[in-house]
Amino acid sequence: MRRIALTIAYDGTAYSGWQAQANAVTVEGTLREAIRRLCGEEVVTIGASRTDAGVHALGNVVAFDTESPIPGGNWRPALNSFLPQDIRVMRSWEAEDDFHPRFNAHSKRYEYRIATDEVISPIRCRYVCGVRETLDLEAMAEGAKAFVGTHDYSAFCSAGAQTESKVRTVTRCEVYREGPEIVIGVEGDGFLYNMIRILAGTLIDMGRGAKAPESMSTILGSLDRAKAGPTAPPQGLMLVRIRYGEDER
């Protein structure tokens, strides 16, 4: 038995999230079916990040065990011939037997993109959250600073999270403009259910003036989901990369 690892990118628009479900089309389910068609095996896949419905990825990492003799590097072109165009294997390799995409990850980076254009191009609308008003970038950046650190992020977690501890470490949270878009970049050791989308909704409220930037620390300390902003729409969120030590997959 060998362990194969993949870096995959996908447009999440057409999928009910990453995790395989019996009655829904998901990224993981589509990938498993491609593997079955390629080598005839029903495999168990382990994903580094269980992205939500409508969320995209440039670099999610997945691993599975197989008895197939296909060389590690050959899985990329082979699987891409069975996958739809909105899911692509960017890299494939044979990993160590104990490699775990989620538990071995040192950090993950997500970006949330906001467009404030009066009219958003249909080419961009799948990948941005549209906000039809001017946002105070400095206020958002100031609020983001207080999000960094090791905290209990219960105030930024939706009901239904499948984890007992809500403590995470965020090493970077920044807000900046990139062309016509405002980008919220967040990096940390792990994230709770809807954590970044709730952060984005809270920072948008600060950009609108509905919340003061200095209230971020109070919101974190409250551990109360009701104190944070709304959950921002999924299409603005992208899993950008995952780091394993010095290695970036």
Buried (B, 14 or more C-beta within 10 A) or exposed (E): EBBBBBBBBBBBBBBBBBBBEEEEEBBBBBBBBBBEEBBEEEBEBBBBBBBBBBBBBBBBBBBBBBEBEBEBEEBBEBBBEBBBEBBBBBBBBBBEEEBBBBEBBEBBBBBBBBBBEEEBEEEBBEBBBBBEEEBBEEBBBBBBBBBBBEBBBBBBBBEEEEEEEBEBBBBEBBBEEEEEBBBBBBBBEBBBBBBBBBBBBBBBBBBBEEBEBEBBBEBBEBBEBEBBBEBBBBBBBBBBBBBBEEEEB
